[in-house]
Amino acid sequence: MQLRLFDWAPSPFCLKVRAILAYKGVSFERVAVLGPSLMELLRRSNVGKVPALEIDGRLIVDSTDIAHEIERVFPEPAILPEDSHLRGLSHALEDWSDEALYFLGLYFQWIEPRGKPMVRRAFGATPLGIAARLFYQCRIAAQLRGQGTGRKSLDQITADLRREFGALTAILAEQPYLLGQTPYLCDFAVNAQLVYMSRPPASAEILHEFTALGAYMERMKALRPVALPER
Ligand SMILES: N[C@@H](CCC(=O)N[C@@H](CS)C(=O)NCC(=O)O)C(=O)O
């Protein structure tokens, strides 16, 4: 089976999918999306976002759809709980992570001044890199304003983030993973957002206040049974 992941290395959603594939020991080709492959992706998908995973020529977009398809094709080790109550909780936590935590991470990466130099480095200084960065800078600022986070003060956003990290800390107080003793899809989603927020200095400082989350991230990192392929 041939797997190609349209991938943007810093994206938390790409990180989530790479970690799931690694956990399941599935090898795949990483296709860097900044360049000609972006045209291929836009041509083949209306969504036009990464990650997108091609399995034997079939393209799947959205990390949640990708995770479910990976689970169907490579069922072991399972990332979806068998129990329907736990499955519901896993989905709710995954969606909270993808749709709420992500916007806080975006803010600290793209808007908060200390995050911005990292974005410049990630896109590089080629004409394509600069054009893409300026395009996404405008798009993300507009997304954040529309979603609401971009209209809040830094103090409010910091308080929101502390509340989210506090909730995770409470859930993890007596168990290694979000739903108990086994890592599930919600853990891959949440951990990816935590890794994303561990990079910009301002969100990293807040994350460091929550030592239990650092230990959780270490546990998630230790799960990966195989090395990621070179790009
Ligand atoms: N819900 C999607 C979100 C994917 C997403 O927002 N990807 C970002 C990179 S982190 C992207 O491709 N942005 C480009 C755009 O919005 O055009 C998922 O889970 O895959």
The ligand as an SDF file (V2000), in Angstrom:
LIG
                    3D

 20 19  0  0  0  0  0  0  0  0999 V2000
   -9.8990   20.6380   10.4600 N   0  0  0  0  0  0  0  0  0  0  0  0
   -8.7330   20.5130    9.6400 C   0  0  0  0  0  0  0  0  0  0  0  0
   -7.8220   21.7360    9.8470 C   0  0  0  0  0  0  0  0  0  0  0  0
   -6.6150   21.7430    8.9210 C   0  0  0  0  0  0  0  0  0  0  0  0
   -5.9560   23.1050    8.8710 C   0  0  0  0  0  0  0  0  0  0  0  0
   -6.5130   24.1210    9.3340 O   0  0  0  0  0  0  0  0  0  0  0  0
   -4.7630   23.1100    8.2790 N   0  0  0  0  0  0  0  0  0  0  0  0
   -4.0540   24.3700    8.0970 C   0  0  0  0  0  0  0  0  0  0  0  0
   -2.5710   24.1860    8.4490 C   0  0  0  0  0  0  0  0  0  0  0  0
   -2.3830   24.0250   10.2070 S   0  0  0  0  0  0  0  0  0  0  0  0
   -4.1030   24.7600    6.6290 C   0  0  0  0  0  0  0  0  0  0  0  0
   -3.9460   23.9330    5.7550 O   0  0  0  0  0  0  0  0  0  0  0  0
   -4.3310   26.0490    6.3750 N   0  0  0  0  0  0  0  0  0  0  0  0
   -4.3340   26.5620    5.0330 C   0  0  0  0  0  0  0  0  0  0  0  0
   -5.5970   27.2870    4.6980 C   0  0  0  0  0  0  0  0  0  0  0  0
   -6.4050   27.5920    5.6050 O   0  0  0  0  0  0  0  0  0  0  0  0
   -5.7650   27.5640    3.5150 O   0  0  0  0  0  0  0  0  0  0  0  0
   -8.0090   19.2120    9.9920 C   0  0  0  0  0  0  0  0  0  0  0  0
   -8.2750   18.6470   11.0620 O   0  0  0  0  0  0  0  0  0  0  0  0
   -7.2390   18.7120    9.1660 O   0  0  0  0  0  0  0  0  0  0  0  0
  1  2  1  0
  2  3  1  0
  2 18  1  0
  3  4  1  0
  4  5  1  0
  5  6  2  0
  5  7  1  0
  7  8  1  0
  8  9  1  0
  8 11  1  0
  9 10  1  0
 11 12  2  0
 11 13  1  0
 13 14  1  0
 14 15  1  0
 15 16  2  0
 15 17  1  0
 18 19  2  0
 18 20  1  0
M  END
$$$$
